[in-house]
Amino acid sequence: MIDLHMHSTRSDGTDSPSKIAQLAIAAGLSAASLTDHDTIDGFAEFAAGLEGSGVDAICGCEISCKDPRTGSSIHVLCYFIPEGDSPFSTMLDAMKLKRAGRNHDLLAKLHELGYTKLSQAAIEHLAEKPLDQAGRPHFAQALIEAYSAIDPADAAADLPGYFTDTSQVFSALLGEGKAAYIPKATTTPAEATQAARASGAITVLAHPVISYCPWDVNHPLTIDEQRILLEPALADAKAAGIVGAEAYYSRHTPEQTAMMLELCDRYGLIATGGSDYHGSNKPDLSLGYGVTAKRGTSSQLNVPNDVIEALRSAASEPAR
C-alpha cells in the first residue's frame, strides 16, 4: 500500500514532516510522498523520519496551476524532485516570492473589509512561520479565534457575528470568488511539467474529478457527465507531458475510481493516488487509508504498490 499525496505544516497540513513519517510507518506503507504545496522544504525531515523503516520516501510537491483551456484552478503533483538547484527549484522560488506578496495583500483586504481584529501575529502564531509562508487555512484559523467569541449583537452589521469552522470562513470570505479571495501565484500544467522534466522529475494530475467536475448538491453530475468533462482534461494533460492522474483518491466513490481507471488506460496515463491527508484540517481522512470511516471496506483507498515502479520508469525516460 502506498500514499503519494499528503501535506505537512510546511504548507497547509497540521502535522510536522516527522509526524507524517511516523504515520506512514504506522500505516504499513511501502512508499510515501510528502507533497506540500509549492515547496519541498519538509522533505529532508520527512525522509530522515523514514530512514531504516523500509518505507520508500519520494520527494514530491503539489503545484498550483491554471488550466489554459478552462481557466480553472487545478493542481499538478510532481515526484522524484531533486534536492538542490534545478529548473524546478527556480520555479518554486519564483512562486514563493509571489505568495509572500499575496499574503500581505490578503491581510490588508481583510482589514479593509472590516476584520480588524485579525492580526499578523495571530496568523504567524498559528502557522508557526512568517506571514510570507502562511497558507489560507492559517488565516481561517486566526479568523475563527478572533471572531468566534463575539456576541452577534456586538458585531458590525456587515460582518458575521462568529465563525465556527474553516469551511465556513472559506465559504464566506476566502474561497474563490468570495469577498477576500486573492488569486495565488500559478503556472500552467505544461510549464510545471517542463520544469519538472528538465530536473529529472515527473508530473501527475491531482484529483481531476474535483478539479474538473464542479459539485452542486442540488444538481450532482452523473458519471457520464463527469466523463465528458474529464476526457478533454486528460487529453490535454497527456499532451502537456503529464504521465499520470489520480484515479485512487480519498473522496472518490467506487464508480469514480472505476471511471478514472478506465480513462487513464484510454489516454495512456499512470493511475496513481493518495489520501490528500492534511491532519486536523481534514479530520475525516487517514494517511494511507483515505476516509477513515471507509477503512477496511471496498471503498478504502488501496493505491497499488506497482504504481511506484511505473512512475520510476516514466521518470527514467528522456524528456520530450
C-alpha positions in Angstrom: 0.0 0.0 0.0 1.3 3.4 -0.9 0.2 7.1 -0.4 1.5 9.7 -2.8 -0.4 12.8 -1.6 -0.1 14.3 1.9 0.6 17.6 3.4 2.5 18.8 6.5 3.0 22.0 8.4 5.4 23.2 5.7 2.2 24.1 3.7 -1.4 23.7 4.9 -1.3 20.5 7.0 -1.2 20.3 10.8 1.3 17.6 11.4 5.1 18.1 11.1 7.0 16.2 8.4 8.5 13.9 11.0 5.0 13.1 12.4 3.8 12.4 8.8 6.7 9.9 8.6 5.6 8.2 11.8 2.0 7.9 10.4 3.4 6.4 7.2 5.3 3.7 9.1 2.3 3.0 11.4 0.0 2.6 8.3 2.4 0.0 6.9 3.1 1.9 3.7 5.7 0.6 1.3 6.2 4.1 -0.2 5.1 7.6 0.7 5.5 11.1 -0.8 5.2 14.3 1.1 3.5 16.7 -1.4 3.3 20.1 0.3 2.0 23.0 -1.8 4.7 24.7 -3.8 7.6 23.6 -1.6 9.9 20.7 -0.8 11.2 22.3 2.4 9.9 19.5 4.6 11.3 16.6 2.6 14.7 16.2 4.4 12.9 15.9 7.8 10.3 13.5 6.3 13.0 11.3 4.7 15.0 11.3 7.9 11.9 10.1 9.8 11.5 7.2 7.4 15.2 6.1 7.4 15.6 2.5 8.2 11.8 1.9 8.2 11.6 0.2 4.8 9.2 2.9 3.6 10.4 4.4 0.3 10.5 8.2 0.7 9.7 10.1 -2.6 10.4 13.8 -2.9 7.1 15.4 -4.0 5.3 18.7 -4.3 1.9 19.9 -5.3 1.9 22.9 -7.7 -0.9 25.3 -8.2 -1.7 25.7 -11.9 -4.2 27.5 -14.1 -5.8 25.4 -16.8 -5.3 27.4 -20.1 -8.4 25.9 -21.7 -10.9 26.3 -18.9 -9.2 29.0 -16.8 -9.9 26.9 -13.7 -7.6 26.3 -10.8 -6.0 22.9 -10.9 -3.2 21.1 -9.2 -0.3 19.1 -10.5 1.7 16.7 -8.3 5.5 16.3 -9.0 7.5 13.3 -8.0 11.2 12.4 -7.8 12.2 16.1 -7.4 16.0 16.6 -6.9 17.2 18.4 -3.9 19.4 21.5 -4.7 19.4 23.9 -7.6 17.4 22.9 -10.7 14.9 24.4 -13.1 12.2 23.1 -10.7 13.7 24.9 -7.7 13.9 28.1 -9.7 10.2 27.9 -10.4 9.4 27.2 -6.8 11.5 30.2 -5.7 9.6 32.5 -8.0 6.2 31.2 -6.7 7.3 31.7 -3.1 8.1 35.4 -3.8 4.6 35.9 -5.3 2.9 34.0 -2.4 4.6 36.4 0.1 3.0 39.4 -1.7 -0.4 37.7 -1.8 -0.5 37.1 1.9 0.2 40.7 2.7 -2.4 41.7 0.2 -4.9 39.3 1.8 -4.4 40.6 5.3 -4.8 44.2 4.0 -8.0 43.1 2.2 -9.5 41.5 5.3 -8.8 44.7 7.3 -10.4 46.7 4.5 -13.5 44.5 4.8 -13.7 45.2 8.5 -11.9 42.2 10.0 -9.6 44.4 12.0 -9.3 42.0 14.9 -7.3 39.7 12.7 -3.6 40.3 13.3 -0.4 39.3 11.6 0.9 38.0 14.9 -2.1 35.7 15.3 -1.6 34.2 11.8 2.1 33.7 12.3 1.5 32.1 15.7 -0.9 29.6 14.3 1.2 28.9 11.2 4.4 28.7 13.3 6.1 30.6 10.4 6.3 34.1 9.0 3.3 35.6 7.2 5.1 35.2 3.9 4.9 31.4 4.3 1.4 31.0 5.8 -1.5 29.5 4.0 -5.1 30.4 3.7 -6.1 27.8 6.4 -3.9 29.7 8.8 -5.9 32.9 8.0 -9.1 30.9 8.5 -8.0 29.6 11.9 -7.0 33.1 13.0 -10.3 34.5 12.0 -12.1 31.7 14.0 -10.1 32.7 17.1 -10.7 36.4 16.6 -14.4 36.2 15.9 -15.8 33.0 17.4 -16.3 34.6 20.8 -18.1 37.7 19.6 -21.7 38.2 20.6 -23.6 38.6 17.3 -25.3 41.6 18.8 -21.9 43.3 19.1 -20.8 42.5 15.6 -20.8 45.1 12.9 -23.9 44.8 10.6 -21.8 43.7 7.6 -19.7 41.2 9.5 -20.6 37.7 10.8 -21.1 37.5 14.5 -18.9 34.5 14.7 -17.1 31.8 12.7 -17.4 28.1 13.7 -15.0 26.3 11.3 -12.6 26.8 8.5 -15.1 25.7 5.8 -17.4 28.5 6.9 -14.6 31.0 6.6 -13.8 29.8 3.1 -17.5 29.8 2.1 -17.9 33.4 3.4 -14.6 35.0 2.6 -11.6 33.2 1.4 -12.9 30.8 -1.3 -12.6 31.5 -5.0 -14.9 34.4 -6.0 -15.6 35.5 -2.4 -15.0 39.0 -1.0 -11.5 38.4 0.3 -10.3 36.0 -2.4 -6.9 36.9 -3.9 -5.6 34.5 -6.6 -2.4 32.8 -5.7 0.6 32.6 -8.0 0.1 29.9 -10.6 1.7 28.4 -13.6 0.3 26.2 -16.3 0.4 22.4 -16.2 2.7 22.4 -19.3 5.1 24.9 -17.7 5.2 23.0 -14.4 5.8 19.7 -16.3 8.6 21.3 -18.4 10.4 22.5 -15.3 9.9 19.1 -13.6 11.1 17.1 -16.6 14.2 19.4 -17.0 15.0 18.4 -13.4 14.5 14.7 -13.8 11.1 14.7 -12.1 7.6 13.8 -13.5 4.1 15.2 -13.1 0.7 13.8 -12.3 -2.7 15.4 -12.5 -4.1 15.8 -8.9 -7.7 14.9 -8.1 -9.0 15.6 -11.6 -12.6 14.8 -10.6 -12.6 17.6 -8.0 -10.8 20.0 -10.4 -12.9 19.5 -13.5 -16.3 18.3 -12.2 -17.9 21.1 -10.1 -20.1 19.8 -7.3 -23.6 21.1 -6.9 -25.5 19.4 -4.1 -28.8 20.2 -5.8 -27.7 19.0 -9.3 -24.9 16.5 -8.9 -23.3 15.4 -12.1 -23.8 11.9 -13.3 -20.8 9.6 -14.0 -21.4 10.1 -17.7 -21.4 13.9 -17.3 -18.2 13.7 -15.3 -16.6 11.6 -18.0 -17.5 14.2 -20.7 -15.7 16.9 -18.7 -12.7 14.7 -17.8 -11.9 13.4 -21.3 -10.6 16.6 -22.8 -8.8 17.4 -19.5 -6.9 14.1 -19.6 -6.1 14.5 -23.3 -4.7 17.9 -22.5 -2.6 16.5 -19.6 -1.2 13.8 -21.8 -0.3 16.4 -24.5 1.4 18.6 -21.8 3.8 15.7 -20.9 2.0 14.7 -17.7 2.4 11.0 -17.1 -0.4 10.1 -14.7 -3.6 11.1 -13.0 -5.1 10.4 -9.5 -7.6 7.6 -10.0 -7.4 6.5 -6.4 -8.5 9.4 -4.2 -10.0 9.6 -0.7 -13.3 11.1 -1.7 -13.9 9.1 -4.8 -16.9 6.8 -5.0 -16.2 3.3 -6.3 -17.8 4.4 -9.6 -15.5 7.4 -9.9 -12.4 5.3 -9.2 -13.5 2.8 -11.9 -14.2 5.7 -14.3 -10.7 7.2 -13.7 -9.0 3.8 -14.2 -10.8 3.5 -17.5 -9.8 7.0 -18.6 -6.2 6.6 -17.5 -6.0 3.4 -19.6 -7.6 5.1 -22.6 -5.2 8.1 -22.5 -2.1 6.2 -21.6 -1.7 7.7 -18.1 -0.5 6.0 -15.0 -3.3 5.6 -12.5 -1.9 7.0 -9.3 -3.4 8.0 -6.0 -3.1 9.3 -2.4 -5.1 10.3 0.6 -4.6 14.1 0.4 -4.0 14.0 4.2 -3.9 17.4 6.0 -4.1 16.3 9.6 -6.8 18.1 11.6 -7.6 20.4 8.6 -9.3 17.4 7.0 -10.1 15.4 10.1 -12.1 12.6 8.4 -9.0 11.5 6.4 -6.4 8.9 7.5 -3.0 8.7 5.9 -2.8 5.7 3.6 -6.4 4.7 4.1 -8.4 7.7 2.8 -11.7 8.4 4.5 -11.3 7.0 8.0 -14.9 5.6 8.1 -14.1 3.5 4.9 -11.1 1.8 6.4 -11.3 -2.0 5.9 -14.1 -1.7 3.2 -14.1 -2.0 -0.5 -14.1 1.9 -0.7 -10.8 2.2 1.1 -8.0 4.0 -0.8 -5.9 1.0 -1.7 -3.3 2.5 -4.1 -1.4 -0.4 -5.6 2.3 -0.8 -4.9 3.2 -1.3 -8.6 2.3 2.4 -9.2 5.8 3.3 -7.9 7.7 1.3 -10.4 5.5 2.7 -13.2 6.3 6.2 -12.1 10.0 5.4 -11.7 10.1 4.0 -15.3 8.4 7.2 -16.6 10.9 9.4 -14.7 13.8 7.5 -16.3 12.6 8.2 -19.8 14.1 11.2 -21.7 12.1 14.3 -21.6 10.2 15.1 -24.8 
